[in-house]
């Protein structure tokens, strides 16, 4: 089975457990003749995707109790991967969503780590620094690079910890492993969204 999460710039493909990341047009050219179950937030390519005979858009089938109007289908798929947990998707933006016993409790959206980095750079060239991936949050920094890194990571981590409470935390996205490193017992799994999609597809097959 082949699954696809079509974003605005990239297509994330799950092919029998193997994940690849392609440009949207590259994904269409490579998998256009295959049976693909997909979701998308990409309105620009909607007509092209709909015209592919073997592709099946399952976006409308992804429903979670308590969801709100306009909730991104990618966030819903992520939240459907486990019955209970806090779901963190860290990419160009960071989405944080809470689910308890299959019901959506709410969530929020933060800028992505690199968006924070650009904001600091816009303040002053002195603050245009690389973020320290190995930074410890156990002590206050004493240099500019560490200070900027701490200023970005500490609030993100604190916010997630407060929202999660006793719930397990599931992280995905390009910076998911980075954030999971700072969270006790957090799980990083780039297949989470596809797990949610698989649940819906298998449920439909049983009906």
ABEGO torsion letter per residue (X at the ends): XBBBBBBAABBBBBBGGBBBBBBAAAAAAAAAABBBBBBBABAAAAAAAAABAABBBAAAABBBBGBBBGBBAAAAAAAAABABEBBBBBBABBBBBBBBGGBBAEBBBBBBAAAAAAAAAAABAAABBBBBAABBAABBBABAAAAAAAAAAAAAAAAAAAAAEABBBBBBEAAAAAAAAABBGBBBBAAAAAAAAAAAAAAAAAX
